[in-house]
Amino acid sequence: MLEETQDTEEIIERVAALDIGKAEVVCCTRVPREGSPGRRMQEVVTYPTMTRSLLGMCDHLRCLGVTRVVMEATSDYVRREGA
């Protein structure tokens, strides 16, 4: 049975979503449009999964002021000790 929660809505102003694959990462970024309250800008960029490219992606997200990143992956990217 569904029950009502006490959650409150939170809007993340500067956010990125990553779709992680073996050879590439697709990064969708959404930020406010300067000078247009309530409007958003969106950018979708594909990065190779090489260290230099991923560091460049991180720098770009920092420059855009991104404060939250979410990811989607279809493989096991988290390795546990002893596994």
N, C-alpha and C positions, 0 to 999 in steps of 0.2 A: 504494500500500500504506500502511495506517495504521501509524504508529509511536508508541510511548509517549513522552510528554514528561516533563519534570522539573518541570512546573508544580505549584505548591502552591495549595490552595484558599484563597481570601480571602473572608471574609464582611464585606460593607459594612453597618455597623450602621444608618446613616441615609442613605437613598438616594432619588433621585427619577428618574422616567422621563418624558420629554416626547415627545408625538406632535405634531409641528409641521405645521400647515396654513397656508394663506394667510390665513384670517380668524381662526383661533383656535389656541390651544395647549392640549392636554389634559395635565395634570400629575398623575401618580400618585406619591404619596409614601408611603414605608414607614419607620417608626421603631419603636424598642422601646416596649413598653407599660410605663409606670412602675409599679413595684410587682408586676409579674408577669414574673419571669425567663423568657426563652424565648418570650414572647408578643409579637406585633407589632400595631401600629396602622397602618391604611391609609386614605388620603384621596385622592379623585380630584376635581380641580377643573378647570373649563374657563375659560381666560382669553382675552379678545380680544387680537389682536396689536398693539394700540396701545401706545406707549411707556410711558404711565403704568401700564397694567395689567401689562405685563411687569416693570416695576420693582417693582410691588407683589408679584408672584409671587416675584421674587428676594429681597425682604425677608422674605417668609413662609418661604421655604426656609432662609434664614439663621437665623430665629427657631427653626426646628425643628432646627437643627444639622446640616442635610444636608451631607455631605462629598463626595458623588459624584452627578453628574447625567449621564444618558445620554439620547440623543435618536434619534428615528426621523423621517425626512422622505422624502417621495416626489418631491421636486423638487430643483432645483439651488439651494441656499442659499449656497454658497461661490462667491464671484466671484474669478476669477483675473485678474491684470493682463494686459492685452492680449487678453482673451477677449471 
